[in-house]
Amino acid sequence: GPIITYDSWKTTKLYSAGKPVVNMEVKIDSQDPQNIVGEILVKGTNVMLGYYKNEEATKHVLGPDGWLRTGDLGLIDADGYLFIKGRSKNMILGSSGQNIYPEEIEGLIDNLPYVQESLVVEQDGRLTALIFPDFDSVDRDEIRTSDLDSIMEENRVEVNKILPSFSQIARVKLYPEEFEKTPKRSIKRYLY
């Protein structure tokens, strides 16, 4: 896809994707784009004109006014910085109606000790973190495989300290292998 936003390391905001590049407009499909997450819409000279010989698919993503529906969710702050929250198709609806963005939680989990990668899913109405351990670190630090469950439980407790109550992880499950990926290296969520 086209480059939509950019910012210099000198002026960037933490967790922001930056500001729209020249000849690109970005807006959020939300009543309050600074506070209520909505789909990210883009318009500009480098946005596609449509899918080749597929008018139906084009109608789903490209409005008559030229705005492309990205499928990503986000916010734009008062200074024009874009904050991506996740993919609309990945959003989990919490038991009390809150929107939960698994990619944000996974980003936190993936930075914890002995975690190679994680995937947050809903199982039986509870958030579960599937975790593929970083076995190189486990071996290097001479951690016993039998201790991984308790280490990951400690990780769960730590990440829950910074998450809102509605998006806290109820349980962790160790996953024995890397998650299956698309050619772009995105996890194939639908398999889990």
The 8 nearest C-alpha neighbors of each residue, nearest first, counted from 0:
[[1, 2, 46, 47, 3, 45, 69, 41],
 [0, 2, 3, 45, 46, 47, 4, 43],
 [3, 1, 4, 0, 20, 5, 45, 19],
 [2, 4, 19, 20, 1, 23, 5, 41],
 [5, 3, 19, 18, 20, 17, 2, 16],
 [4, 6, 17, 18, 20, 19, 16, 7],
 [7, 5, 17, 11, 18, 8, 10, 4],
 [6, 8, 9, 10, 11, 5, 17, 12],
 [7, 9, 11, 10, 6, 12, 5, 17],
 [10, 8, 7, 11, 6, 12, 13, 17],
 [11, 9, 7, 8, 12, 6, 17, 13],
 [12, 10, 8, 6, 7, 9, 17, 13],
 [13, 11, 15, 14, 10, 17, 80, 16],
 [12, 14, 15, 11, 16, 82, 17, 10],
 [15, 13, 12, 82, 16, 83, 11, 17],
 [16, 14, 82, 17, 12, 13, 81, 80],
 [15, 17, 81, 82, 4, 5, 14, 83],
 [18, 16, 5, 6, 80, 4, 15, 81],
 [17, 19, 80, 4, 5, 79, 81, 6],
 [20, 18, 4, 3, 23, 24, 5, 25],
 [19, 21, 4, 23, 3, 5, 22, 18],
 [20, 22, 23, 19, 24, 43, 4, 3],
 [23, 21, 43, 44, 20, 24, 45, 19],
 [24, 22, 43, 21, 20, 42, 19, 3],
 [25, 23, 42, 41, 43, 19, 26, 22],
 [26, 24, 41, 40, 19, 42, 23, 39],
 [25, 27, 40, 39, 41, 28, 24, 75],
 [26, 28, 39, 37, 32, 29, 38, 40],
 [29, 27, 37, 38, 39, 26, 40, 30],
 [28, 30, 37, 32, 31, 27, 35, 36],
 [29, 31, 32, 28, 35, 37, 27, 34],
 [30, 32, 35, 29, 33, 34, 36, 27],
 [33, 31, 29, 74, 27, 35, 34, 75],
 [34, 32, 76, 75, 74, 31, 35, 77],
 [35, 33, 31, 32, 36, 74, 76, 75],
 [36, 34, 31, 32, 33, 29, 37, 74],
 [37, 35, 73, 74, 72, 32, 34, 29],
 [38, 36, 29, 28, 72, 27, 73, 39],
 [37, 39, 72, 28, 27, 71, 70, 40],
 [38, 40, 27, 72, 71, 69, 73, 26],
 [41, 39, 68, 26, 67, 25, 66, 27],
 [42, 40, 25, 67, 66, 24, 26, 39],
 [43, 41, 66, 24, 23, 65, 67, 46],
 [44, 42, 23, 46, 22, 45, 24, 41],
 [43, 45, 46, 22, 23, 42, 47, 21],
 [44, 46, 43, 1, 47, 23, 22, 42],
 [47, 45, 43, 44, 42, 1, 48, 67],
 [48, 46, 49, 45, 50, 67, 44, 1],
 [47, 49, 46, 50, 61, 65, 57, 51],
 [50, 48, 57, 47, 51, 61, 54, 53],
 [49, 51, 53, 57, 52, 56, 54, 48],
 [50, 52, 53, 49, 54, 57, 48, 56],
 [53, 51, 50, 54, 49, 55, 57, 56],
 [54, 52, 50, 51, 55, 56, 57, 49],
 [53, 55, 57, 56, 58, 52, 50, 49],
 [54, 56, 58, 57, 53, 59, 50, 52],
 [57, 55, 59, 58, 54, 53, 50, 60],
 [56, 58, 54, 49, 55, 59, 50, 60],
 [59, 57, 55, 61, 56, 60, 54, 62],
 [60, 58, 56, 57, 61, 55, 62, 68],
 [59, 61, 68, 57, 67, 58, 62, 56],
 [62, 60, 67, 58, 57, 66, 59, 65],
 [61, 63, 64, 65, 66, 58, 67, 60],
 [64, 62, 65, 61, 66, 58, 67, 60],
 [63, 65, 62, 66, 61, 42, 67, 41],
 [66, 64, 62, 63, 42, 61, 67, 43],
 [67, 65, 42, 62, 41, 61, 64, 40],
 [68, 66, 61, 41, 40, 60, 69, 42],
 [67, 69, 40, 60, 70, 61, 39, 66],
 [70, 68, 71, 39, 40, 67, 38, 60],
 [69, 71, 87, 68, 86, 38, 72, 39],
 [72, 70, 86, 69, 39, 38, 87, 85],
 [73, 71, 38, 37, 85, 84, 39, 86],
 [72, 74, 83, 84, 36, 82, 37, 39],
 [73, 75, 82, 36, 32, 33, 81, 76],
 [76, 74, 81, 33, 80, 79, 32, 82],
 [75, 77, 33, 79, 78, 80, 74, 81],
 [76, 78, 79, 75, 33, 80, 32, 81],
 [79, 77, 76, 80, 75, 18, 81, 33],
 [80, 78, 76, 77, 75, 18, 81, 19],
 [81, 79, 18, 17, 75, 76, 78, 15],
 [80, 82, 75, 16, 15, 17, 74, 18],
 [83, 81, 15, 74, 73, 16, 75, 84],
 [82, 84, 73, 85, 72, 81, 74, 16],
 [85, 83, 73, 72, 82, 100, 103, 86],
 [86, 84, 72, 71, 100, 102, 83, 87],
 [85, 87, 71, 89, 88, 72, 70, 90],
 [86, 88, 89, 90, 70, 71, 72, 85],
 [87, 89, 86, 90, 70, 71, 91, 85],
 [90, 88, 86, 87, 91, 101, 100, 85],
 [89, 91, 100, 87, 88, 99, 98, 86],
 [92, 90, 99, 98, 93, 89, 100, 101],
 [91, 93, 98, 96, 97, 99, 90, 94],
 [92, 94, 97, 96, 95, 98, 91, 99],
 [93, 95, 96, 92, 97, 124, 165, 125],
 [96, 94, 93, 97, 165, 92, 98, 166],
 [95, 97, 93, 94, 92, 98, 99, 91],
 [98, 96, 93, 95, 92, 99, 165, 94],
 [97, 99, 92, 91, 93, 90, 100, 96],
 [100, 98, 91, 90, 92, 166, 101, 97],
 [99, 101, 90, 102, 103, 85, 84, 91],
 [102, 100, 104, 103, 119, 105, 99, 90],
 [101, 103, 105, 104, 100, 85, 106, 84],
 [104, 102, 106, 101, 105, 100, 84, 107],
 [103, 105, 101, 107, 106, 102, 108, 100],
 [106, 104, 108, 102, 107, 103, 117, 109],
 [105, 107, 103, 109, 104, 108, 102, 110],
 [106, 108, 104, 105, 109, 110, 103, 158],
 [109, 107, 105, 110, 111, 106, 104, 158],
 [108, 110, 106, 116, 107, 111, 114, 105],
 [111, 109, 108, 107, 112, 106, 114, 115],
 [110, 112, 108, 109, 114, 154, 113, 107],
 [113, 111, 114, 110, 154, 109, 133, 150],
 [112, 114, 133, 132, 136, 137, 115, 111],
 [115, 113, 132, 133, 109, 112, 116, 111],
 [116, 114, 133, 132, 131, 109, 113, 117],
 [117, 115, 109, 131, 114, 130, 132, 118],
 [118, 116, 130, 129, 105, 109, 131, 128],
 [117, 119, 129, 128, 105, 120, 130, 116],
 [120, 118, 128, 101, 127, 129, 105, 117],
 [121, 119, 127, 126, 122, 118, 128, 101],
 [120, 122, 126, 125, 124, 127, 123, 119],
 [123, 121, 125, 124, 126, 120, 127, 119],
 [122, 124, 125, 121, 126, 127, 120, 169],
 [123, 125, 122, 121, 126, 94, 93, 127],
 [126, 124, 122, 121, 123, 169, 127, 168],
 [127, 125, 121, 168, 169, 120, 122, 119],
 [126, 128, 170, 120, 171, 119, 168, 169],
 [129, 127, 119, 171, 118, 130, 172, 117],
 [128, 130, 172, 118, 117, 173, 171, 174],
 [131, 129, 117, 173, 174, 132, 128, 116],
 [130, 132, 174, 116, 115, 173, 177, 176],
 [133, 131, 114, 115, 113, 134, 130, 116],
 [134, 132, 115, 113, 114, 135, 136, 137],
 [133, 135, 137, 136, 132, 138, 113, 115],
 [134, 136, 138, 137, 133, 139, 113, 140],
 [137, 135, 139, 134, 138, 133, 140, 113],
 [136, 138, 134, 142, 140, 135, 139, 141],
 [139, 137, 141, 135, 136, 140, 134, 142],
 [138, 140, 136, 141, 137, 135, 142, 134],
 [141, 139, 137, 138, 142, 136, 135, 143],
 [142, 140, 138, 139, 137, 143, 136, 144],
 [143, 141, 137, 140, 138, 144, 146, 147],
 [144, 142, 145, 146, 141, 147, 137, 138],
 [143, 145, 146, 147, 142, 137, 148, 134],
 [144, 146, 143, 147, 148, 142, 149, 150],
 [147, 145, 144, 143, 148, 149, 150, 142],
 [148, 146, 150, 144, 149, 145, 151, 143],
 [149, 147, 151, 150, 146, 152, 145, 173],
 [148, 150, 152, 151, 147, 146, 153, 145],
 [151, 149, 147, 153, 152, 148, 154, 146],
 [152, 150, 154, 148, 153, 149, 147, 155],
 [151, 153, 149, 155, 154, 150, 148, 156],
 [154, 152, 150, 156, 151, 155, 149, 157],
 [153, 155, 151, 157, 152, 156, 158, 150],
 [156, 154, 152, 158, 153, 157, 159, 151],
 [155, 157, 153, 159, 154, 158, 152, 160],
 [158, 156, 154, 160, 155, 159, 153, 161],
 [157, 159, 155, 160, 156, 161, 154, 162],
 [160, 158, 162, 156, 167, 161, 157, 155],
 [161, 159, 158, 157, 162, 156, 163, 167],
 [160, 162, 159, 158, 163, 157, 167, 164],
 [163, 161, 159, 167, 160, 166, 164, 158],
 [164, 162, 165, 166, 167, 161, 159, 160],
 [163, 165, 167, 166, 162, 159, 160, 168],
 [166, 164, 163, 167, 93, 97, 95, 99],
 [167, 165, 164, 163, 99, 162, 168, 126],
 [168, 166, 159, 164, 162, 165, 169, 163],
 [167, 169, 126, 170, 127, 159, 166, 155],
 [170, 168, 126, 127, 125, 167, 171, 128],
 [171, 169, 127, 168, 128, 172, 126, 155],
 [172, 170, 128, 127, 129, 173, 152, 151],
 [171, 173, 129, 130, 128, 174, 170, 127],
 [174, 172, 130, 129, 131, 175, 171, 132],
 [173, 175, 131, 130, 176, 129, 172, 132],
 [176, 174, 131, 173, 177, 132, 130, 178],
 [177, 175, 174, 131, 178, 132, 179, 173],
 [178, 176, 131, 179, 175, 116, 174, 115],
 [179, 177, 186, 180, 176, 187, 131, 116],
 [178, 180, 186, 187, 177, 181, 190, 185],
 [181, 179, 186, 184, 185, 187, 178, 182],
 [180, 182, 184, 183, 185, 187, 186, 179],
 [181, 183, 184, 180, 185, 186, 179, 187],
 [182, 184, 181, 185, 180, 186, 187, 179],
 [185, 183, 180, 181, 182, 186, 179, 187],
 [186, 184, 180, 181, 183, 187, 182, 179],
 [185, 187, 180, 188, 179, 178, 181, 184],
 [186, 188, 180, 189, 179, 190, 181, 185],
 [189, 187, 190, 186, 191, 118, 89, 185],
 [188, 190, 191, 187, 186, 89, 120, 179],
 [191, 189, 188, 187, 179, 186, 178, 180],
 [190, 189, 188, 120, 187, 118, 178, 129]]
